[in-house]
Amino acid sequence: MNLHEEYLKYRTRRQFFKDCGTGLGVLALTSLLNDRLLAAPSSTEADNPLAPRHPHFPGKARNIIYLHMAGAPSNLDLFDFKPKLNDLNGRPCPESYIRGQQFAFIKGVPKLLGSPHKFDKHGKSGQELSNLLPHLATVADDICIIKSMHTDQFNHAPAQLFVHTGSPRLGRPSMGSWLSYGLGTENKNLPSFVVLVSGTAAPDGGASLWGSGFLPTIHQGVQLRSQGDPVLFLSNPAGMDASQRRRSLDAIRALNELQLEAVGDPEIQTRISQYEMAYKMQTSVPEIMDISKEPKEVHELYGVQPGKKAFANNCLLARRLVESGVRFVQLYHWGWDSHGEAMNTDIRYGLVERCKETDQAVAALIKDLKRRGLLDNTLVIWGGEFGRTPMNEERDGSKWLGRDHNQHSFTIWMAGAGVKPGFTYGATDDLGYHVTENPVHVHDLQATILHLMGLNHEKLVYRFQGRDYRLTDVFGKVVKEVLA
């Protein structure tokens, strides 16, 4: 009997499983390390993770401004006019519309609710818009309206996450992060992905809506503020000047590089890049954020309120940011959740106020981009996370008029680089509840946006935990009918 056979003869069952457990742990660790190595950027990307990279094919757009109306604006009161719904106003909803359906708040048999607002056709294209959007009406021939959007989610946070990360659960990279990862930035002194928030609250999905998930954190959105310091903790602390900050960063960089050489974690290189970006932003961001330099005529065009936290200010900042080379600018404006529990959520009052806060600035943004020649390569997107029901919610017997969440249909519009101007796509039924023509799923929208930026949504992948992930998961198709 040789030594190996002797070892196996006296080896106990407990010893075997103990070693087996250790072995499995080693295998698992090796697998995770392999994932990190597979996901690690090339040496060129590691030196500058935000360096511009080649798209899969020439894209029509170079930059995106995404205007998200958090809370889900009512498509039935803004874009999707339904005369029959008005005719049936106050009547019980047909059973076929509520049988087997899941609502956030509606109970029993609700009553149908026509729109109290008037609609007219505008421009040479005859785009039909609500009278709540008089400024948008002036650029009707520049926008492409999609009335047949639908989603898998009917609550705000999951639906917002689904639109911006492709998943209703936390932990996935946002669209801006995917674009930063895939294309980099055009300005080495500014982040590739910037976020601006207005309204009385943050969006329901929180900072995860612009998080980088499992992508290197250099690709997460940087939130800029229109009041006070543009970025928290960006300014030098009292008693430290620029030269001292530079020496401190050089020392930290040297320590990080030693750690990177020792453990090989690509996230350390990301941290080095973040420190350098923050240093560059100390001079570049305050200059970009100073809208006082814009002429009076531009302030009046947007309806700017200097020094205030306002959507109009953020629209002007968005133009300045894309003009300076920022790849993706995300605006959130909260307050569109028109349930009708009080005056500020009634579609006759609260919805009117939200439109007054945003309509002028949105139209101004399109006009300003167009006259500067920026609309040819900037894609502007406007929309919420889902639609609203054609039924009156009447929660707890409320006498205010409001609509519940509707995942089955909603409206978004796009303008600029690569989309058909003055074009309407898709349709809903006579009550505006279900899509009846040319359905566009959220993943289809994401695939189309990436396509306009020159990226194949099936090829923009990142390996994590042993599998390839993408923004559109395993779904999505490019909506070629809306492409110019």
N, C-alpha and C positions, 0 to 999 in steps of 0.2 A: 504494500500500500504506500503510494507516494504521499508527499506532504499535503498536497491539495485535497486528496481523498480523505486523509486523516482529519483535516480541518472541517470538511463537510460532515463527516461522521459524528463529530461532537458538537456541531453547531445547533443551537436551540432555535425553536420557532420564534421565541421572543426576540432573539438577536437578529434573525432574518428580517422580521418586520421593522425593527428599529433601523437597520441599515437600508432597507427598502424605502422607508419614509424619508431618510436623509437623501437617498438617491433621487427620489421623486422631487424633493425640494430643489436639488441641484439642477435637475432637468427643467423644472419650472423657471428657476432663476435664469438659466441659460436661454430659455425661450424668450423671456422678457428682455434680456440684454440684446438678443438678436433683433427683436422688434425695434429697440432703441437705435441699434446700429443701422437697420434697414431704413428707419425713418430719418436718420441723420442727414443733414444737407451735405452737398459736396464741399470741397475745400474752399471753392470760390464763394459759395453761398454762406459758408460759416464765417468767412471774413466780413461779409456784409449781407445778412439775411434779407435785407430790403432792396438789394440791388435789382434793377429792372431785369426781367427774364423774358424770354421769347414766348409768345402765345403759341397755341397749336396751329393757328391760321390767322391771317389778317382780320382783325375785328373792326367793326364799324365804330365802336365806342372805345375811348381811352379812359374815361372817368364816369362815375355814377353819382348822382344825388338821389337818395331814396327818402321820400317824404312819407313817414308812417304816421297815420292818424290813429293813435292808440285809443282803443275802446270800440272801434269798428263803426265808422260813419254809415248812416242809413242810405243804402243804394236806392231805395224806393223813393226817397225824398230829394235825391240829388241827381241821379243819372238814369234811372230805370223807371220811366213813367208808365203807369198801368191804369188806363181809363176804366177798365172793368172793375178793378179794385175800388176805385172811387164810386162806381155805380153801386157796388155791394157794401159800401161802408156801413158798419154797425150791424150787419147780419152775421149769424153764427157761421163759423168757419166750416166748410165741408169736411165731413168725417175722413175722407180719403187723404186729407192733408195732415191730419193729426194722429191717425191710426198707426201705432207702432213707433211714433217719433219720440225723440228725447229732447226735452227743452230744459233750459237753465232755470226758468222761473214760471212759465205758463202752466196753469193747471186747468183741468176740466175742458170745456168747449169754449174757446175764446171767440171774440167777435173780430171780424175783418176791419182793417183800418186803412182807409184811403189817405192819400197825401194831402195835407192842407196847403201845399205849395204849388205854384203854377210852373209849367214847363213851356219852353219855347225852343225853336230851332235856330241855330246860329251859324254864321259863316257860309262860305260857298259849299261846304261839305254838309250843312244841315244837321250838325251835331245837336242832339236834344239834351238840354241842360235845365236844371232848376233855376228859378229866379233868385235863389240863395247864392248863386255863383256868377254875379254879373261881370266880374273881372276875368274869370276863367273863360267866359263866353267870348271875350275879345281875342282869345288865342285858340278858339275852337278848331280852327283849321290846322293847328300845330300838334294836336294831341290824338293819340290812338286809344280809344276806349274799349276795354274788354269787359263785357257784361256777364260773362259766363264762367267766372271764377268759382271754384268750390274747394273745400278743405275737409280734412278728417276730424277737426277739433271744433268744439263748440263752447269752450271756456277760454277766457282771455289769455292767461299766461301760457298754457300749452299751445294755443293757436298762434300767439306771437312768436314763440320759440319755433314752431313748425315753419312759419313763413321765413324766419331769418336764419335758422340753423338746419332745417330739414328734418327735425325730430321734435316731438312734443316734450321730450325729457331733457333734463340738464346734462351738460357735459360735451355737447357737440360744438364744433367751431361755427361761428357765424359766417354769413355770406361775405361780409367785408374781410374777414380773416382769410377765407378761402382765396379771395381775389388778391389779397396782399401776398399770400403764400405763392400763388400761381404767377403773379405779374410783378410784384415788388412795387416800388414807388418811383415817381419821376423827379422827386426833389429829395436829395439826401439830408436836407435840414428839417424835413417835416415827416411825420408818420404817414404811412400809406392809407390808414383807416382812421377817420375822425368821426366823433359822435357829438351831436348838439341836442339838448333836451329843453323843451319848453312846456307850458301848461302848468296846472296846479299840482301835478304829481308826476312821478316817474312812471314809465310804462310798467304794466303788471309783471312782465317777464324779468324785470330788473336788469342788472349789468350782464347777466348771462346772454342777453340778446346781442351783445357786442363782444363777448368773450372769445378766446381762441381755442377753448376746449383742449384737445390733445395736440393741437399744432403748437409750435414754439411760441412762447408768450409775446415775442416781438410783434406778432401779427394780430394781437388783440386791439380792439378799438380804443382810441385815446379820447376821453371825454373832455371837451373844452367848454369853458363857462363864459357867458357873455357879461357876467358881473364879477368884480374882484379879479384876482389872479386867474388867467385863462386856464391854468392847470394847477391843481393843488400841489403845494410843496415844490413848485418849479423854481421859485425865486430863491436866491441865496439867503441863508439865515443872517441875522444881524451879526456884524463883525467879520463876515467872510466876503472877500471880493472875488472877482473872476479868476485872478491868478491863483489864489488859494484853492478855489474850487477845482481848477485844472490840475494842480499838483495832487489834490486828494483823489481825483478820478484816476490819475496816472498810477498812484500807489495801489488803489483798489484793483485796477486793471492788471497790474503785475501779479498781485496775489491770486486773482481769478485765473490768470493764464497758467500759473503754477498748478492750481487745482485742476484745471482742464487737462493739462498734460498728465496729471497723476491718475485721474479717473475717467477721462474721455467722455464726460456727460455733455451732449450738445446744448443742453439748457444753460450751461455756464457761458458758452459763447453768446447765447441769446441775451443773458444778463449784461455781458460786456457791451453788446450792441445797444441795449436799452439805456445804459448809463451815458453812452456817447450821444444817443439821440436826445436824451433829456438835456444834455449840455448845449447841443445845437439849438434846441427849441427855446432856450432861454432868450435868444435874440430873435429868432425867426417867428415864433408864435405871437409875442406881443405886437409885432409889426403887422402881422396878418389880421389880428383881432381888432386893430384900431380902425373902426369904420368911420371915425370922424374925418378921415382923410378923403372920403368919398365926397363928390360934389353934392350940393343941395338938391339938384335935380334927381340924383339917384336915391337920396333919402326919401324924397317925396314919392318917387316911383314905387318903392317898397313899403312906404309907411313906417319907416324905421323909428324906433324909440330909443335914442342913445342912452346908454347906462342902465337899461332895463333888461330883464329876462323876457324876451319877446320872440315869437316865431318869426316876425318880419326881420329882426336883426339876424336871426340864424340863417334865413334864406340868403341874405346879402353876404354873410360870412361863408356860406356854402359856395357861392359864386367865386369869392376871393380865394377859397381853398383849392377848388379845382383849377382855377386860373394859375395857381402856384404849383400845381402838379400833384396834389393829393388824389389818390386813386379812387377812394370810396368815401363819400360823406353821407352820414346817416342822420336824419332829423327825426325826432319823436315829438309829437304834440299830443298831450293827453287831454281827455275830456269828452270823447265822442260816444260814450256809453249811454245811449238814449232809451233808458228803460221806462221813463215816465213816472218815477216815484215822487218827483218834486218838479218845481218850475225849471231848475237848471238841467234836468234830464228830459224835459218835454220837447218833442220834435217841433213844437211851435215857438219855443223860446231858447232852450239850451242849444239846440242844433243851429239855430240862427246865429247865436253868439259865436259858436265855434267857426262858422263860416266867415263871420266878420273878422275874426282874429287871423284867418289864414288866406282867404281868397285873394286879396290884393297882392300879398307878397308872393304867392304861388305864380300868379300871372306875370308879375314883375320879373320873377326869376327867369321864366321862359323868354320874355322879351329881352331882358338884359343879356342872357346867354346868346340869344340869336343875333343881336346887333353887334356883339363882340366876336362873332364867328365861332363861339364855343359850343353852340347847340349841335353843330355838325359832328362833334366827337364826344359830347356829353349826353348820357342817357339819364333822363329824369323820370322817376317812378313815383306815383301817388296812390295810396290805398291803405286799408286797414287789415285786420286779421281774419274777419269773416263778415257776413252781412247781417241784416235785420229782418225779422219776420213781417209778413203782411197782416199779422194779427196784432191787436192791441193787447199789451201784457196785462194791464189792470191789476197789478200786484196788490194784494190785500185790499182790493176794492178802490184803488187809486182812481181819481177822476182826471188826472193828468194823462196826456197821450204819449205812449211809448211803445217801443218794439223790443222783443226778446232777441236772443242770438240766433242766427241762421247760418249753419255751416254749408247748406246746400247751394247757395248762390250769393255772390257779391261782385262788386265792380271795382276794377282798378284802371288807371290810365297810365300811359307812358308817352314820352315826347323826346324828340331829339334823335341822336345817332342810331340809324339803322331801322327805325320803325316807321310804318306808314302814317303820314300825317293826315288829319281829317278823316279818320277811319274808325268805324265801329265794328266790333267782332263779337259774335255770340249773342244768345238771347235766352230769356227765361219765359216761363208760362204766363198765362193771363193775370195771375196774382203775384208774380214775381218771387215765387218760392223755390221752384226747381229749374235747373238749366234744361233747356229743350234743344239748343243748337250750339254746336262747337264747344263742348265743355273744355275748360282749361283748369287742370289741377295745380295746386301749389308747386308740386315738383316740376310741372311743365313750365311754369313761370320761371322757376330757378334755372332750368335748363336753357331757356330762351335768353335770360339775362347773361348767363355765362357765354352763350354762343355769340351774343353781340359784343362781348369783350374779347372774342377770339379764342375761347376756351371750350373744348369738348367736355361736357359734364361727365361723360363716362371715363374720360382719361385723367381728369383732375382728381387724383386719389392720394391718400396718405395712409401708410401702413401703421396700424396700431393694434396691439394685443393680438397679433397673428392674422389679421385680415385687413384688406384694403377698404377704406371708408371714402365716401364722397358726399357732397352736399345733397345730392338727390337720392341718396341711399341706393336702391336698385330699381328706381322708377324714373319717370320723366321723359318727355320728348319735346323737341324744339317746336314751337308754334310758328311754323314758316309763313302762315297766312298773314301774320301781322308785320312781317319783315319787309322793308322797302326794297 
